[in-house]
Amino acid sequence: MLTAIRNSLNHWIVKGLFVILIASFAVWGIEDFVRGGGADRSIATVAGETVSLAEATDAYQREVSQLRRSFGGEFEPTEQVRRAIADATLARLVALRAVGAEAATRGVVVTDEALRGAILEAPGFQGADGRFSRVQFESFLRNNGLSERRFLELLRGDLARQQVVGSVRAGATVPRALARTVHAFHAERRVADLVELPFMAAPAPPAPSAEQLVRFHENNPDLFSAPELRQFDLVLLTPDDVAREIRLSDRELREAYEERRAEFSTPERRRLAQAVVPDREVARAIAEAWRRGTAFATIAAQAQEAGGSATELGLVDRSALPLPGLAETAFAAPAGSVTDPVQSPFGWHVLRVDEIAPASERGFDSVREELARLVALERAADQIYARANRIEDSIAEGIPLTEVARRHELRLVQVAAMDAEGRDSAGNPVELGAEPGEIITAVFEARIGESTRLTETRGGTFYVVRVGGVTPPALRPLAEVERDVRAAWERAARRRAMEEQAAALLAETRAGRPLDEAARAAGWTPRRTEPFTRDAGGGAALPPQLAQALFALRRGEATMIEGSAGFLVASVVEIVPGTADQPAIERQREQIAAALAADLEAQFVQALRDRANVQINPQAAQLIAGDAP
């Protein structure tokens, strides 16, 4: 319960269908064992089922990869952090097995129909038309190293686990009194006096001595070090590369044109305005007034007075008018005319036709090049996977990456040095193709001297990386960065000066002097904030960390924080209790219920784990992080 109340500000998202398919992999660990198996050593046994070292190591590697993506490729875990990640990974795998065993014990069944529906409705497997896309589905399987049969097995198990856990979550209920109390806590507002002490307001410090510069340079290596650089080879295969090799005959292009003729045609469109009212006689009066030249604003007022409305629809085609009778009337009327009233389930419609844009069609010759590219790209989407399979076979044979590129006529990019921001040693961007972000992350996750597996980006590009060497971060010589060192030393000196003044103001306030009085005496101008909430909401424009600090104080107490441009000193001058807001209280109740459901789920999973006779091999468990980079 306490956990639920503490976390009631968080957004607890109910797992949707696609979350079951994709996001729940991280929650329940499906992705953590999709590549497991084999005759590897057993690292744990849960309810009689084993967890292999191979799948645990693979899961650990993906956890580290995710953290590196979150930190822009700069995450380098210490031994202690690696151990913590490995422990958390193993705990997830154990929980996965325990919940699966409970589902089997209770006879939870996922029918083929439910399985099929889950796949067809998953947003991640839908194409641009909103329907299931076999290409998207196969791309997902490929990127996760899964066969279709194996994925269906995993999904069936995951849906069964979700049923078990969902039944527990459904029991979470929250008393309204609790929701009211928590709402009052969040709705409380405060008013504060605020003094801003910008760094640049500090007087210019005296020039540093040579000894001070040397010491500052040595004590701040993070500020003056060259970043880690990686030398690597990159092989790229894009749909465009495959499409350029596809030759289409004139007959094929003409057939494609006929199939897509509608894509190169623009239907007739009309600029329309519409009035809709419930009464036929009122509609007739509006039509007559409109024909006499009455302004649209007056027509809109008449329609609104009669309980209807008037809208300028803009330039639309027939499909924009959902009622066939209405569309027929609108597109039969001449330009500049007003139609007679037309009845629909929504009332009586009167339409004015302001402009007619005739239908048009682009001929075959004018779209030939565009069409050739579109058709080639479609075929490339089918052919690229067969080509990718051949490339993977070559990599698996241990053929050097440069030879793989030559043999399969791929683009080879050889980079002498690149940092985690995608820049070379001179600070210039490295050209990596259309989707550099994913490739940069892969470069800084790759093991030295090994080729990565062939990976497909979100945009459909396949790539392989082989890192040949790493230049670790190194402190640049003082002579090379002296100007930067001087500037940083001056900023640090100004910061210290402002910190001393802020601390002096805080000390006076704590001694009993009002902050606004102490600030004016010191030559600063305080300002009084608008009422604000715990998350800095309201009109006060406060940093969230300052708002949170002020809510920990009583009236008259003060605090100080460091912001990006200076120090801030603030004191609480008024506390405004939150008012009752029934809709907000109900929303709070729903949030707490979701938090409680999460707590129940965690406790339930722990109970299943406790009774699943979990046996862990400590020696093998220590190898999880040791086998990974």
Helices and strands as residue ranges (DSSP letters): H 2-6, H 17-18, I 19-23, H 24-28, E 42-46, E 49-52, H 53-70, H 79-105, H 112-121, G 123-125, H 134-143, H 148-169, H 176-187, E 189-198, G 199-201, H 210-219, H 221-224, E 225-226, E 229-237, H 239-244, H 250-259, G 261-264, E 265-266, E 269-277, H 280-291, H 296-305, E 309-316, G 318-320, H 324-330, E 342-344, E 347-357, E 360-361, H 364-396, H 401-407, E 411-418, H 436-445, E 455-456, E 462-471, E 474-475, H 478-510, H 515-521, E 527-528, H 544-550, E 558-562, E 566-576, H 582-610, E 615-616, H 618-621, H 623-626
